[in-house]
Amino acid sequence: MNPTIQQWITDNARITGVLAFGLHGSDKSSFTFSCHPSFSAEALENAWRCVAETIPVLQLNRFPTARFRWVFKEVVLHCERRRDGMCLGIFAKNDAQLFDANELDRLLMEFHGL
């Protein structure tokens, strides 16, 4: 996995409301990073593997995969795919007061620039 992106994730791990990150490369490599104790490494890797397996199914059924998200009661998983196939997942609080949409936009823009 790209060390520049891994460092970028580490640098952004303390953003209020961010719970975890996940990366999936076009070469099937993956990287996860937990920012909160409720996201164990094992659970996060399992969740991210499920996301990675879902992408081809969405594409096969002609659903857009450039940007998608799963909304749960307390958490939202924001996913963003670059043109090179790398996908970033940001697990964040599902509360506008705890996770700023402007921070999400900044993170996604920076991800495309890496």
Secondary structure, DSSP 4 states (H G I P E B T S, - for coil): --HHHHHHHHHTTTSTTEEEEEEE-TTS-EEEEESSTTS-HHHHHHHHHHHHHHHHHHHHTT---SEEEEE-SSEEEEEEE-TTS-EEEEEEES-TTTS-HHHHHHHHHHHHH-
